């Protein structure tokens, strides 16, 4: 029987990819890095991470914070534009 692949932590993924932990968290949120939540922690299969890297840059999804900032900027610029 073949041993199953073990689950790894954010630290392990960051080391595997040679990036900071903050990058791993950002890629989960913005680029769809494959992660599995176990309680409050993220766990990963390195085979899924390697496949994600091989597929190349995914279409970046703006985070909810970025969407909020853009909509706020649009509405405030409309207010200023009408007072000209």
C-alpha positions, 0 to 999 in steps of 0.5 A: 500500500502506498503511503498517503501524502501528508498535510503541511502548514503555511510555514511548510508551503512558504519554505517550499515556494521560497516566499514569505508566509504573508504571500501564501495567505495573500495568494489563498485570498486573491489567487486561489492557492489551494488550501484546506481549512482545518479549524482555524488553520490552513493545511495543504498538499504539496502536490496541489501546490505544485500543480497550481504553480505549474498552471501559471498565474490564475486570474487575480480575484480582487479581495473584498477590501479592494472592491470596497475601496474601489466603490468608495472612490467612485462614489466620492469622485462623483460627489466632487465632480458635481460641485464644480 
